[in-house]
Amino acid sequence: MKDTLHEVLHMLMEITGFQTAWIYFIEEDGSYELMAEVSLPEALAKDRKQLMCQNDCYCINRYTKGSLQSATNIINC
């Protein structure tokens, strides 16, 4: 499934012109897994994407609080 998501994300980026993107699967208990990513900035990609997989992820926190309603440019990362 991860390979398929990665391919679809690449296609989406070609169509939209986005420079970077990622997909998380979020469980009802709040746990999550990074399923696909494309062209992460160096800071997010370092240490095997550690910042993308910790409990203090800005995107996940905003989503679970209900304040992340659409794709957005998140400088906080």
PyMOL Python script that loads the backbone (N, CA, C, O; Angstrom):
from pymol import cmd

cmd.read_pdbstr("""\
ATOM      1  N   MET A   1       0.816  -1.186   0.000  1.00  0.00           N
ATOM      2  CA  MET A   1       0.000   0.000   0.000  1.00  0.00           C
ATOM      3  C   MET A   1       0.868   1.262   0.000  1.00  0.00           C
ATOM      4  O   MET A   1       0.537   2.238  -0.673  1.00  0.00           O
ATOM      5  N   LYS A   2       1.972   1.248   0.746  1.00  0.00           N
ATOM      6  CA  LYS A   2       2.837   2.426   0.798  1.00  0.00           C
ATOM      7  C   LYS A   2       3.388   2.775  -0.578  1.00  0.00           C
ATOM      8  O   LYS A   2       3.470   3.950  -0.934  1.00  0.00           O
ATOM      9  N   ASP A   3       3.764   1.770  -1.350  1.00  0.00           N
ATOM     10  CA  ASP A   3       4.284   2.032  -2.696  1.00  0.00           C
ATOM     11  C   ASP A   3       3.225   2.703  -3.568  1.00  0.00           C
ATOM     12  O   ASP A   3       3.529   3.634  -4.314  1.00  0.00           O
ATOM     13  N   THR A   4       2.008   2.239  -3.475  1.00  0.00           N
ATOM     14  CA  THR A   4       0.917   2.826  -4.266  1.00  0.00           C
ATOM     15  C   THR A   4       0.671   4.266  -3.852  1.00  0.00           C
ATOM     16  O   THR A   4       0.523   5.138  -4.709  1.00  0.00           O
ATOM     17  N   LEU A   5       0.624   4.529  -2.552  1.00  0.00           N
ATOM     18  CA  LEU A   5       0.420   5.892  -2.073  1.00  0.00           C
ATOM     19  C   LEU A   5       1.548   6.814  -2.530  1.00  0.00           C
ATOM     20  O   LEU A   5       1.311   7.963  -2.903  1.00  0.00           O
ATOM     21  N   HIS A   6       2.757   6.304  -2.498  1.00  0.00           N
ATOM     22  CA  HIS A   6       3.914   7.094  -2.931  1.00  0.00           C
ATOM     23  C   HIS A   6       3.780   7.461  -4.416  1.00  0.00           C
ATOM     24  O   HIS A   6       4.042   8.603  -4.796  1.00  0.00           O
ATOM     25  N   GLU A   7       3.382   6.515  -5.240  1.00  0.00           N
ATOM     26  CA  GLU A   7       3.199   6.772  -6.673  1.00  0.00           C
ATOM     27  C   GLU A   7       2.072   7.784  -6.920  1.00  0.00           C
ATOM     28  O   GLU A   7       2.210   8.695  -7.737  1.00  0.00           O
ATOM     29  N   VAL A   8       0.968   7.611  -6.210  1.00  0.00           N
ATOM     30  CA  VAL A   8      -0.155   8.533  -6.356  1.00  0.00           C
ATOM     31  C   VAL A   8       0.241   9.934  -5.897  1.00  0.00           C
ATOM     32  O   VAL A   8      -0.144  10.924  -6.520  1.00  0.00           O
ATOM     33  N   LEU A   9       0.993  10.018  -4.835  1.00  0.00           N
ATOM     34  CA  LEU A   9       1.445  11.320  -4.345  1.00  0.00           C
ATOM     35  C   LEU A   9       2.336  12.007  -5.375  1.00  0.00           C
ATOM     36  O   LEU A   9       2.223  13.216  -5.579  1.00  0.00           O
ATOM     37  N   HIS A  10       3.212  11.256  -6.022  1.00  0.00           N
ATOM     38  CA  HIS A  10       4.038  11.808  -7.104  1.00  0.00           C
ATOM     39  C   HIS A  10       3.156  12.363  -8.217  1.00  0.00           C
ATOM     40  O   HIS A  10       3.400  13.468  -8.703  1.00  0.00           O
ATOM     41  N   MET A  11       2.143  11.619  -8.626  1.00  0.00           N
ATOM     42  CA  MET A  11       1.238  12.075  -9.692  1.00  0.00           C
ATOM     43  C   MET A  11       0.486  13.332  -9.273  1.00  0.00           C
ATOM     44  O   MET A  11       0.336  14.262 -10.065  1.00  0.00           O
ATOM     45  N   LEU A  12       0.016  13.360  -8.035  1.00  0.00           N
ATOM     46  CA  LEU A  12      -0.695  14.527  -7.521  1.00  0.00           C
ATOM     47  C   LEU A  12       0.202  15.762  -7.547  1.00  0.00           C
ATOM     48  O   LEU A  12      -0.253  16.856  -7.882  1.00  0.00           O
ATOM     49  N   MET A  13       1.462  15.589  -7.197  1.00  0.00           N
ATOM     50  CA  MET A  13       2.386  16.720  -7.197  1.00  0.00           C
ATOM     51  C   MET A  13       2.626  17.236  -8.613  1.00  0.00           C
ATOM     52  O   MET A  13       2.757  18.442  -8.818  1.00  0.00           O
ATOM     53  N   GLU A  14       2.685  16.341  -9.580  1.00  0.00           N
ATOM     54  CA  GLU A  14       2.852  16.764 -10.967  1.00  0.00           C
ATOM     55  C   GLU A  14       1.662  17.604 -11.425  1.00  0.00           C
ATOM     56  O   GLU A  14       1.831  18.595 -12.134  1.00  0.00           O
ATOM     57  N   ILE A  15       0.479  17.210 -11.023  1.00  0.00           N
ATOM     58  CA  ILE A  15      -0.741  17.905 -11.438  1.00  0.00           C
ATOM     59  C   ILE A  15      -0.885  19.247 -10.715  1.00  0.00           C
ATOM     60  O   ILE A  15      -1.255  20.249 -11.328  1.00  0.00           O
ATOM     61  N   THR A  16      -0.593  19.264  -9.419  1.00  0.00           N
ATOM     62  CA  THR A  16      -0.840  20.457  -8.610  1.00  0.00           C
ATOM     63  C   THR A  16       0.321  21.437  -8.592  1.00  0.00           C
ATOM     64  O   THR A  16       0.127  22.624  -8.329  1.00  0.00           O
ATOM     65  N   GLY A  17       1.532  20.951  -8.871  1.00  0.00           N
ATOM     66  CA  GLY A  17       2.701  21.819  -8.785  1.00  0.00           C
ATOM     67  C   GLY A  17       3.243  21.976  -7.377  1.00  0.00           C
ATOM     68  O   GLY A  17       4.137  22.790  -7.144  1.00  0.00           O
ATOM     69  N   PHE A  18       2.708  21.200  -6.429  1.00  0.00           N
ATOM     70  CA  PHE A  18       3.253  21.247  -5.070  1.00  0.00           C
ATOM     71  C   PHE A  18       4.726  20.863  -5.097  1.00  0.00           C
ATOM     72  O   PHE A  18       5.152  20.092  -5.957  1.00  0.00           O
ATOM     73  N   GLN A  19       5.499  21.392  -4.167  1.00  0.00           N
ATOM     74  CA  GLN A  19       6.925  21.087  -4.102  1.00  0.00           C
ATOM     75  C   GLN A  19       7.224  19.934  -3.156  1.00  0.00           C
ATOM     76  O   GLN A  19       8.221  19.234  -3.331  1.00  0.00           O
ATOM     77  N   THR A  20       6.392  19.734  -2.178  1.00  0.00           N
ATOM     78  CA  THR A  20       6.561  18.643  -1.224  1.00  0.00           C
ATOM     79  C   THR A  20       5.191  18.213  -0.723  1.00  0.00           C
ATOM     80  O   THR A  20       4.245  19.000  -0.725  1.00  0.00           O
ATOM     81  N   ALA A  21       5.090  16.970  -0.297  1.00  0.00           N
ATOM     82  CA  ALA A  21       3.807  16.475   0.206  1.00  0.00           C
ATOM     83  C   ALA A  21       4.038  15.220   1.031  1.00  0.00           C
ATOM     84  O   ALA A  21       5.057  14.544   0.887  1.00  0.00           O
ATOM     85  N   TRP A  22       3.080  14.920   1.895  1.00  0.00           N
ATOM     86  CA  TRP A  22       3.151  13.690   2.679  1.00  0.00           C
ATOM     87  C   TRP A  22       1.744  13.246   3.049  1.00  0.00           C
ATOM     88  O   TRP A  22       0.803  14.040   3.053  1.00  0.00           O
ATOM     89  N   ILE A  23       1.622  11.967   3.356  1.00  0.00           N
ATOM     90  CA  ILE A  23       0.342  11.372   3.745  1.00  0.00           C
ATOM     91  C   ILE A  23       0.545  10.596   5.042  1.00  0.00           C
ATOM     92  O   ILE A  23       1.461   9.782   5.160  1.00  0.00           O
ATOM     93  N   TYR A  24      -0.314  10.860   5.997  1.00  0.00           N
ATOM     94  CA  TYR A  24      -0.353  10.107   7.246  1.00  0.00           C
ATOM     95  C   TYR A  24      -1.630   9.288   7.292  1.00  0.00           C
ATOM     96  O   TYR A  24      -2.655   9.712   6.758  1.00  0.00           O
ATOM     97  N   PHE A  25      -1.584   8.126   7.920  1.00  0.00           N
ATOM     98  CA  PHE A  25      -2.782   7.410   8.328  1.00  0.00           C
ATOM     99  C   PHE A  25      -2.902   7.639   9.826  1.00  0.00           C
ATOM    100  O   PHE A  25      -1.960   7.388  10.578  1.00  0.00           O
ATOM    101  N   ILE A  26      -4.066   8.119  10.257  1.00  0.00           N
ATOM    102  CA  ILE A  26      -4.285   8.451  11.663  1.00  0.00           C
ATOM    103  C   ILE A  26      -5.380   7.547  12.211  1.00  0.00           C
ATOM    104  O   ILE A  26      -6.479   7.468  11.662  1.00  0.00           O
ATOM    105  N   GLU A  27      -5.055   6.872  13.299  1.00  0.00           N
ATOM    106  CA  GLU A  27      -6.018   5.982  13.952  1.00  0.00           C
ATOM    107  C   GLU A  27      -6.892   6.778  14.920  1.00  0.00           C
ATOM    108  O   GLU A  27      -6.529   7.883  15.321  1.00  0.00           O
ATOM    109  N   GLU A  28      -8.023   6.226  15.288  1.00  0.00           N
ATOM    110  CA  GLU A  28      -8.930   6.910  16.206  1.00  0.00           C
ATOM    111  C   GLU A  28      -8.305   7.151  17.574  1.00  0.00           C
ATOM    112  O   GLU A  28      -8.691   8.090  18.271  1.00  0.00           O
ATOM    113  N   ASP A  29      -7.343   6.315  17.968  1.00  0.00           N
ATOM    114  CA  ASP A  29      -6.693   6.499  19.268  1.00  0.00           C
ATOM    115  C   ASP A  29      -5.610   7.581  19.220  1.00  0.00           C
ATOM    116  O   ASP A  29      -4.948   7.837  20.226  1.00  0.00           O
ATOM    117  N   GLY A  30      -5.427   8.217  18.057  1.00  0.00           N
ATOM    118  CA  GLY A  30      -4.437   9.287  17.924  1.00  0.00           C
ATOM    119  C   GLY A  30      -3.089   8.826  17.408  1.00  0.00           C
ATOM    120  O   GLY A  30      -2.248   9.657  17.064  1.00  0.00           O
ATOM    121  N   SER A  31      -2.863   7.526  17.347  1.00  0.00           N
ATOM    122  CA  SER A  31      -1.601   7.044  16.798  1.00  0.00           C
ATOM    123  C   SER A  31      -1.609   7.262  15.290  1.00  0.00           C
ATOM    124  O   SER A  31      -2.666   7.299  14.661  1.00  0.00           O
ATOM    125  N   TYR A  32      -0.428   7.404  14.726  1.00  0.00           N
ATOM    126  CA  TYR A  32      -0.355   7.663  13.300  1.00  0.00           C
ATOM    127  C   TYR A  32       0.906   7.073  12.704  1.00  0.00           C
ATOM    128  O   TYR A  32       1.864   6.745  13.405  1.00  0.00           O
ATOM    129  N   GLU A  33       0.872   6.948  11.372  1.00  0.00           N
ATOM    130  CA  GLU A  33       2.024   6.426  10.648  1.00  0.00           C
ATOM    131  C   GLU A  33       2.202   7.238   9.371  1.00  0.00           C
ATOM    132  O   GLU A  33       1.241   7.490   8.644  1.00  0.00           O
ATOM    133  N   LEU A  34       3.416   7.637   9.113  1.00  0.00           N
ATOM    134  CA  LEU A  34       3.747   8.310   7.867  1.00  0.00           C
ATOM    135  C   LEU A  34       3.733   7.253   6.770  1.00  0.00           C
ATOM    136  O   LEU A  34       4.534   6.318   6.792  1.00  0.00           O
ATOM    137  N   MET A  35       2.825   7.400   5.813  1.00  0.00           N
ATOM    138  CA  MET A  35       2.643   6.374   4.784  1.00  0.00           C
ATOM    139  C   MET A  35       3.360   6.696   3.481  1.00  0.00           C
ATOM    140  O   MET A  35       3.779   5.788   2.764  1.00  0.00           O
ATOM    141  N   ALA A  36       3.504   7.982   3.169  1.00  0.00           N
ATOM    142  CA  ALA A  36       4.165   8.363   1.921  1.00  0.00           C
ATOM    143  C   ALA A  36       4.640   9.800   2.048  1.00  0.00           C
ATOM    144  O   ALA A  36       4.035  10.612   2.748  1.00  0.00           O
ATOM    145  N   GLU A  37       5.732  10.101   1.359  1.00  0.00           N
ATOM    146  CA  GLU A  37       6.235  11.463   1.316  1.00  0.00           C
ATOM    147  C   GLU A  37       7.030  11.646   0.032  1.00  0.00           C
ATOM    148  O   GLU A  37       7.595  10.696  -0.511  1.00  0.00           O
ATOM    149  N   VAL A  38       7.061  12.889  -0.443  1.00  0.00           N
ATOM    150  CA  VAL A  38       7.811  13.214  -1.651  1.00  0.00           C
ATOM    151  C   VAL A  38       8.524  14.545  -1.424  1.00  0.00           C
ATOM    152  O   VAL A  38       7.912  15.529  -1.009  1.00  0.00           O
ATOM    153  N   SER A  39       9.809  14.558  -1.698  1.00  0.00           N
ATOM    154  CA  SER A  39      10.620  15.781  -1.670  1.00  0.00           C
ATOM    155  C   SER A  39      10.543  16.529  -0.345  1.00  0.00           C
ATOM    156  O   SER A  39      10.333  17.742  -0.316  1.00  0.00           O
ATOM    157  N   LEU A  40      10.715  15.802   0.740  1.00  0.00           N
ATOM    158  CA  LEU A  40      10.722  16.469   2.035  1.00  0.00           C
ATOM    159  C   LEU A  40      11.903  17.434   2.122  1.00  0.00           C
ATOM    160  O   LEU A  40      12.973  17.153   1.584  1.00  0.00           O
ATOM    161  N   PRO A  41      11.713  18.574   2.800  1.00  0.00           N
ATOM    162  CA  PRO A  41      12.844  19.449   3.062  1.00  0.00           C
ATOM    163  C   PRO A  41      13.887  18.692   3.892  1.00  0.00           C
ATOM    164  O   PRO A  41      13.547  17.777   4.641  1.00  0.00           O
ATOM    165  N   GLU A  42      15.138  19.075   3.754  1.00  0.00           N
ATOM    166  CA  GLU A  42      16.229  18.368   4.428  1.00  0.00           C
ATOM    167  C   GLU A  42      15.991  18.219   5.929  1.00  0.00           C
ATOM    168  O   GLU A  42      16.266  17.162   6.498  1.00  0.00           O
ATOM    169  N   ALA A  43      15.485  19.260   6.568  1.00  0.00           N
ATOM    170  CA  ALA A  43      15.268  19.207   8.018  1.00  0.00           C
ATOM    171  C   ALA A  43      14.250  18.132   8.404  1.00  0.00           C
ATOM    172  O   ALA A  43      14.391  17.493   9.447  1.00  0.00           O
ATOM    173  N   LEU A  44      13.226  17.928   7.568  1.00  0.00           N
ATOM    174  CA  LEU A  44      12.217  16.912   7.869  1.00  0.00           C
ATOM    175  C   LEU A  44      12.672  15.513   7.480  1.00  0.00           C
ATOM    176  O   LEU A  44      12.179  14.527   8.028  1.00  0.00           O
ATOM    177  N   ALA A  45      13.599  15.416   6.548  1.00  0.00           N
ATOM    178  CA  ALA A  45      14.068  14.111   6.080  1.00  0.00           C
ATOM    179  C   ALA A  45      15.206  13.549   6.926  1.00  0.00           C
ATOM    180  O   ALA A  45      15.461  12.345   6.890  1.00  0.00           O
ATOM    181  N   LYS A  46      15.891  14.397   7.682  1.00  0.00           N
ATOM    182  CA  LYS A  46      17.069  13.919   8.410  1.00  0.00           C
ATOM    183  C   LYS A  46      16.701  12.940   9.519  1.00  0.00           C
ATOM    184  O   LYS A  46      15.569  12.909  10.003  1.00  0.00           O
ATOM    185  N   ASP A  47      17.674  12.157   9.898  1.00  0.00           N
ATOM    186  CA  ASP A  47      17.510  11.143  10.956  1.00  0.00           C
ATOM    187  C   ASP A  47      16.324  10.222  10.697  1.00  0.00           C
ATOM    188  O   ASP A  47      15.517   9.947  11.585  1.00  0.00           O
ATOM    189  N   ARG A  48      16.243   9.747   9.430  1.00  0.00           N
ATOM    190  CA  ARG A  48      15.182   8.814   9.025  1.00  0.00           C
ATOM    191  C   ARG A  48      13.794   9.380   9.291  1.00  0.00           C
ATOM    192  O   ARG A  48      12.894   8.671   9.743  1.00  0.00           O
ATOM    193  N   LYS A  49      13.636  10.676   9.001  1.00  0.00           N
ATOM    194  CA  LYS A  49      12.350  11.385   9.103  1.00  0.00           C
ATOM    195  C   LYS A  49      11.824  11.434  10.539  1.00  0.00           C
ATOM    196  O   LYS A  49      10.614  11.404  10.763  1.00  0.00           O
ATOM    197  N   GLN A  50      12.722  11.509  11.492  1.00  0.00           N
ATOM    198  CA  GLN A  50      12.356  11.469  12.901  1.00  0.00           C
ATOM    199  C   GLN A  50      11.319  12.538  13.263  1.00  0.00           C
ATOM    200  O   GLN A  50      10.374  12.255  14.000  1.00  0.00           O
ATOM    201  N   LEU A  51      11.488  13.762  12.750  1.00  0.00           N
ATOM    202  CA  LEU A  51      10.529  14.820  13.082  1.00  0.00           C
ATOM    203  C   LEU A  51       9.135  14.538  12.540  1.00  0.00           C
ATOM    204  O   LEU A  51       8.143  15.018  13.090  1.00  0.00           O
ATOM    205  N   MET A  52       9.058  13.773  11.480  1.00  0.00           N
ATOM    206  CA  MET A  52       7.756  13.444  10.885  1.00  0.00           C
ATOM    207  C   MET A  52       7.055  12.316  11.645  1.00  0.00           C
ATOM    208  O   MET A  52       5.873  12.055  11.420  1.00  0.00           O
ATOM    209  N   CYS A  53       7.771  11.658  12.528  1.00  0.00           N
ATOM    210  CA  CYS A  53       7.238  10.461  13.176  1.00  0.00           C
ATOM    211  C   CYS A  53       7.188  10.569  14.697  1.00  0.00           C
ATOM    212  O   CYS A  53       7.022   9.561  15.383  1.00  0.00           O
ATOM    213  N   GLN A  54       7.329  11.776  15.224  1.00  0.00           N
ATOM    214  CA  GLN A  54       7.271  11.972  16.669  1.00  0.00           C
ATOM    215  C   GLN A  54       5.880  12.429  17.085  1.00  0.00           C
ATOM    216  O   GLN A  54       5.061  12.809  16.247  1.00  0.00           O
ATOM    217  N   ASN A  55       5.627  12.389  18.367  1.00  0.00           N
ATOM    218  CA  ASN A  55       4.310  12.767  18.880  1.00  0.00           C
ATOM    219  C   ASN A  55       4.033  14.259  18.836  1.00  0.00           C
ATOM    220  O   ASN A  55       2.892  14.671  19.045  1.00  0.00           O
ATOM    221  N   ASP A  56       5.030  15.074  18.572  1.00  0.00           N
ATOM    222  CA  ASP A  56       4.809  16.517  18.573  1.00  0.00           C
ATOM    223  C   ASP A  56       4.708  17.094  17.161  1.00  0.00           C
ATOM    224  O   ASP A  56       5.039  18.260  16.943  1.00  0.00           O
ATOM    225  N   CYS A  57       4.261  16.297  16.220  1.00  0.00           N
ATOM    226  CA  CYS A  57       4.116  16.742  14.841  1.00  0.00           C
ATOM    227  C   CYS A  57       3.025  17.824  14.749  1.00  0.00           C
ATOM    228  O   CYS A  57       1.881  17.599  15.141  1.00  0.00           O
ATOM    229  N   TYR A  58       3.391  18.972  14.238  1.00  0.00           N
ATOM    230  CA  TYR A  58       2.479  20.110  14.124  1.00  0.00           C
ATOM    231  C   TYR A  58       1.234  19.753  13.317  1.00  0.00           C
ATOM    232  O   TYR A  58       0.115  20.058  13.728  1.00  0.00           O
ATOM    233  N   CYS A  59       1.431  19.110  12.173  1.00  0.00           N
ATOM    234  CA  CYS A  59       0.299  18.769  11.290  1.00  0.00           C
ATOM    235  C   CYS A  59      -0.705  17.860  11.994  1.00  0.00           C
ATOM    236  O   CYS A  59      -1.912  18.099  11.960  1.00  0.00           O
ATOM    237  N   ILE A  60      -0.185  16.824  12.627  1.00  0.00           N
ATOM    238  CA  ILE A  60      -1.065  15.866  13.304  1.00  0.00           C
ATOM    239  C   ILE A  60      -1.793  16.539  14.458  1.00  0.00           C
ATOM    240  O   ILE A  60      -2.996  16.341  14.627  1.00  0.00           O
ATOM    241  N   ASN A  61      -1.084  17.327  15.249  1.00  0.00           N
ATOM    242  CA  ASN A  61      -1.721  18.022  16.368  1.00  0.00           C
ATOM    243  C   ASN A  61      -2.851  18.924  15.888  1.00  0.00           C
ATOM    244  O   ASN A  61      -3.927  18.929  16.486  1.00  0.00           O
ATOM    245  N   ARG A  62      -2.629  19.686  14.818  1.00  0.00           N
ATOM    246  CA  ARG A  62      -3.659  20.572  14.287  1.00  0.00           C
ATOM    247  C   ARG A  62      -4.851  19.764  13.750  1.00  0.00           C
ATOM    248  O   ARG A  62      -6.007  20.140  13.946  1.00  0.00           O
ATOM    249  N   TYR A  63      -4.552  18.669  13.084  1.00  0.00           N
ATOM    250  CA  TYR A  63      -5.620  17.836  12.527  1.00  0.00           C
ATOM    251  C   TYR A  63      -6.487  17.246  13.646  1.00  0.00           C
ATOM    252  O   TYR A  63      -7.714  17.328  13.582  1.00  0.00           O
ATOM    253  N   THR A  64      -5.868  16.660  14.657  1.00  0.00           N
ATOM    254  CA  THR A  64      -6.639  16.012  15.727  1.00  0.00           C
ATOM    255  C   THR A  64      -7.420  17.024  16.557  1.00  0.00           C
ATOM    256  O   THR A  64      -8.427  16.666  17.168  1.00  0.00           O
ATOM    257  N   LYS A  65      -6.977  18.283  16.592  1.00  0.00           N
ATOM    258  CA  LYS A  65      -7.719  19.333  17.306  1.00  0.00           C
ATOM    259  C   LYS A  65      -8.818  19.938  16.444  1.00  0.00           C
ATOM    260  O   LYS A  65      -9.613  20.751  16.914  1.00  0.00           O
ATOM    261  N   GLY A  66      -8.857  19.528  15.159  1.00  0.00           N
ATOM    262  CA  GLY A  66      -9.900  20.005  14.271  1.00  0.00           C
ATOM    263  C   GLY A  66      -9.605  21.338  13.608  1.00  0.00           C
ATOM    264  O   GLY A  66     -10.495  21.931  12.998  1.00  0.00           O
ATOM    265  N   SER A  67      -8.374  21.822  13.714  1.00  0.00           N
ATOM    266  CA  SER A  67      -8.075  23.134  13.135  1.00  0.00           C
ATOM    267  C   SER A  67      -7.309  23.050  11.816  1.00  0.00           C
ATOM    268  O   SER A  67      -6.966  24.087  11.247  1.00  0.00           O
ATOM    269  N   LEU A  68      -7.035  21.859  11.322  1.00  0.00           N
ATOM    270  CA  LEU A  68      -6.393  21.695  10.017  1.00  0.00           C
ATOM    271  C   LEU A  68      -7.447  21.133   9.071  1.00  0.00           C
ATOM    272  O   LEU A  68      -7.741  19.937   9.086  1.00  0.00           O
ATOM    273  N   GLN A  69      -8.003  22.003   8.259  1.00  0.00           N
ATOM    274  CA  GLN A  69      -9.133  21.626   7.426  1.00  0.00           C
ATOM    275  C   GLN A  69      -8.757  21.340   5.977  1.00  0.00           C
ATOM    276  O   GLN A  69      -9.545  20.740   5.246  1.00  0.00           O
ATOM    277  N   SER A  70      -7.571  21.756   5.548  1.00  0.00           N
ATOM    278  CA  SER A  70      -7.170  21.553   4.152  1.00  0.00           C
ATOM    279  C   SER A  70      -5.653  21.571   4.051  1.00  0.00           C
ATOM    280  O   SER A  70      -4.958  21.850   5.028  1.00  0.00           O
ATOM    281  N   ALA A  71      -5.149  21.271   2.868  1.00  0.00           N
ATOM    282  CA  ALA A  71      -3.715  21.358   2.646  1.00  0.00           C
ATOM    283  C   ALA A  71      -3.260  22.776   2.908  1.00  0.00           C
ATOM    284  O   ALA A  71      -3.964  23.731   2.581  1.00  0.00           O
ATOM    285  N   THR A  72      -2.105  22.914   3.486  1.00  0.00           N
ATOM    286  CA  THR A  72      -1.648  24.245   3.860  1.00  0.00           C
ATOM    287  C   THR A  72      -0.133  24.306   3.850  1.00  0.00           C
ATOM    288  O   THR A  72       0.534  23.272   3.887  1.00  0.00           O
ATOM    289  N   ASN A  73       0.401  25.482   3.802  1.00  0.00           N
ATOM    290  CA  ASN A  73       1.824  25.705   3.887  1.00  0.00           C
ATOM    291  C   ASN A  73       2.163  25.871   5.361  1.00  0.00           C
ATOM    292  O   ASN A  73       1.818  26.888   5.963  1.00  0.00           O
ATOM    293  N   ILE A  74       2.824  24.900   5.942  1.00  0.00           N
ATOM    294  CA  ILE A  74       3.082  24.913   7.377  1.00  0.00           C
ATOM    295  C   ILE A  74       4.553  25.234   7.616  1.00  0.00           C
ATOM    296  O   ILE A  74       5.423  24.378   7.459  1.00  0.00           O
ATOM    297  N   ILE A  75       4.810  26.459   7.993  1.00  0.00           N
ATOM    298  CA  ILE A  75       6.171  26.929   8.241  1.00  0.00           C
ATOM    299  C   ILE A  75       6.731  26.314   9.532  1.00  0.00           C
ATOM    300  O   ILE A  75       7.942  26.121   9.643  1.00  0.00           O
ATOM    301  N   ASN A  76       5.867  26.006  10.504  1.00  0.00           N
ATOM    302  CA  ASN A  76       6.325  25.511  11.805  1.00  0.00           C
ATOM    303  C   ASN A  76       7.181  24.264  11.704  1.00  0.00           C
ATOM    304  O   ASN A  76       8.041  24.043  12.558  1.00  0.00           O
ATOM    305  N   CYS A  77       6.973  23.446  10.692  1.00  0.00           N
ATOM    306  CA  CYS A  77       7.790  22.238  10.551  1.00  0.00           C
ATOM    307  C   CYS A  77       9.251  22.610  10.398  1.00  0.00           C
ATOM    308  O   CYS A  77      10.102  21.730  10.266  1.00  0.00           O
TER     309      CYS A  77
END
""", "prot")
cmd.dss("prot")
cmd.show_as("cartoon", "prot")
cmd.util.cbc("prot")
cmd.orient("prot")
